Amino acid sequence: MKPLSVSYSTVFRSEVLNINPQIVLGLFISQSTILPVITLITLISAVQIATIPIAIEKEQKTLEILLTLQ
């Protein structure tokens, strides 16, 4: 015998959906955290790729020559 019956519904853009609100909230949170993480990974990779040639030029002492040719 079940004394209570629980049903979930979510209102989204004036529509009532038979979806658990925790699932909708989980989707919003995951989308809002994945985008900044991907952006940070992309920026860190770009900075690392750019620093390798600069470090090589500084080691070979060719950076000063390139800077003085401007």
PyMOL commands that set and color helices and strands:
alter all, ss='L'
color gray80, all
select helices_A, chain A and resi 21-59+63-68
alter helices_A, ss='H'
color red, helices_A
select strands_A, chain A and resi 10-12+15-17
alter strands_A, ss='S'
color yellow, strands_A
deselect
rebuild
show_as cartoon
